[in-house]
């Protein structure tokens, strides 16, 4: 799930930041930024409650499906739907906040580079590909390395615990919830500690590998 979430959220956040950077009307840009930032400040408990209400059997999404002639879907009970629910709700909540570093990095790009590219006949897309992205590449790689290191961590365990139930647990179960059940609920502290140590070691290996590859191919690294 973490890999799927990273593969969706990372490019979507980058593309959203690039689109925001192209907006020239300040009031419109600030309005879009504010609206996209708001979900980040909503409590995770509230977000999960909203998701459950929207996807409930009598919720608005199922009502819309029925109005179009379809049958109700048990979104929260069928394991096959859990990945999509987890990823889409996460992207919605993190999209605006994740663009801040990208937009900050874009402000440091020399505007003369855009002017030179425009004089050479480069369109907007070419300017983005050959000026903007190379200019923020160190930021992109730094964030990617950090995200790769967090693939196996339990940073989203609270969200999983709030969304899963006995019917979708077979798909929703992650290392963090396993540690919680074995350690806190089951009292098997030594086993939970060993799993937690394994999780940390794998995270260190992933960060180190990603950092090495980034330094080799892009000359950008955390250390």
N, C-alpha and C positions, 0 to 999 in steps of 0.2 A: 504493500500500500504506500509506503514511503517513497519508493522509486516511482510509482505511478503519479503520486502527488507532485514530486519534484519535476517530472517530465512535463506535467501540465502547468503547474504554477510558475516555474522559472521562466519559460518563454512568454507566457501570457503577461506576467509582470513587466518583463523587458519591453514587449511590444506596446503595452499600455503606457509605459513611461515615454517611449519614443513618440507615440501619438500625442501625448500631453505636451511634449516639448515643441511640437509643431503648431500648437494653438497660438495664435498671435493676439487675440483679444484677451486682455488680462482678466476682465471680470468673468468671462466664460471659463478660462483656464482655472481660476481660483474656485469657481463654483463646482466644476467637475472634480477638482482635487478634494475639496471639502466633503462632497457627497461620497467620494470613494474612500476617504479616510474614516468616516463615521463608524462603519462596522467593526473596525479594529478596537474601538473603545467600548463596544458592547460586551458585557460579561459573557464568558463562554457558556455558563449555565443558561443564560437567556437565549443565546444563539441556538444551542441544542434544543431548548424548549420550542423555539420558533420552527426549527426543522421538523420536529415531531408533529407539531400542530399542522404545518403545511402538508405533510405527507401522510397524515392520519387517514383512516378509512373514510371518514366524513369530512376530510379537509378540503381546502379549495382546489388543490391539484387533482384529486380524485373526482371532485365535482365537475371540473372542467373536462376530464377524460370521459365521464359519463354523459355530459352534455353533447360531446362529439360522437357519441354512439359506442364508446368503448366500455370495457369492464373495469371495475375497481382493481387497483394493484396494491398489494400488501408490501409497500416499500420497506417498512421497518421490520418486517418479519421474514422476508426472503433474503438469504445471504448474498445472492447475486447482485442485489441493488446496493449493498453497503459501500462498496468501493466508490461508486459514483456519488453517493450521498456525502461521504467523507471528503472526497476531492473537491466537489463543487462548492460545498459549504465552506471549506477551507480557503479556496481561491477567492470567494466572495468576501470573506472576512479579512484576508491578508493583502488583497490586490492593491488598494490605495496606499497602505503603509509601506509596502514593499517597493514602491516607486520612489520614495524619498531620496535614497542614496543615489539612484540612477540620475534623477533630476539635478541633484547637487553636483554630481560629476560632470553633467552636461554643461553646467554654467561655467566650468573651468576650461572649456574648449575655446580656443582662439577663434573669434568671429571672422578673422581674415581668411581662415581656411575655407569657410563657407563662401565667402566672396570670391576667392580664387577658383573654387570648384564651379561656382555659377558662371564665372567668366569663361571657363573652359567648356561650358555647355552642359554641365551636370544638372539633372533634374532633382526633385526632392528625394526620390528613392535612392538615387546614386549618391547624393550628399549624405544620406543616413548610412548607407553601406560603406562609404569610403572615408567619411569624416567623423560622424557621430559615434558609430560602433567602435572604430579603432581608438577614438579618444576616451571612451569609457571602458575599454577592454580590461584594464587592471581591476576596476571595480567589479565588472562582471565575473572575472575569474576568482577574485577574493570571495565574493558571495557564493559562487558555485562550490568552491572548496569547503566552505563552512557548511553549506547545505548537504554536501556529500558526507561529511563527517557526522551529520545528525541523522543519517538514514536509519540507523539501528537504535538510536536513543529513544527514550520514553517521553519526549517533550509533549506529545499529543495524547498521552495516556488518559488525561482527564476527559478529553473529548470522546475517546473511545468508550470509557466507562459510562459516560452520560448517554451515549447513543446505542450501545449494544444491549442485547437482551438474550435470554436462552435460545431464541429461535435463530438469531443471526450470529451467535457467539462463535460458531465454527469458522466463520470468515473474519470476524472482527477481532479475534484474539491476537494480541501482539506480545512481545517480550515483556513490556511494562505491566500489562494486565496479568501475565503469568506470574511475574514476581510478586505482584499485589496479592493474588490468590494464594500462592504457595507460602509467602512470608507473613503477610498481615492476617489474612483470613485462616490459612491452614496452620500457621505457627511453625512452619519448616524454615527457620531463619537461615540455616547454613546453606540449604539448597538455593534459596532466594539470593543470598549473598554471592554464591558462585555464579549464578546466572547474570547478576548485575556486573560482576567483574568481567565475565565473558563479553558482555555488551560494551563495556568501556574499552577493552582491548581491541575489539573489532572496529569500534569507532576511531581509535587512534591509528589503526592500520589504514583505514579508508582515508582519513585526513592526510596522512603522510604520503600515501600513494597519489592522491589527487594533487597535493602540493608539488610532488616531484615531477609529475607529468605536466603540470601547468608551468613550472619553472623551465622545463626542457623545451616545450613547444611555444610558449608565449612570453617567456622571460618575466612572468609575474608569479609571485609566490608570497605566502605568509611569513616565511622565514628562509 
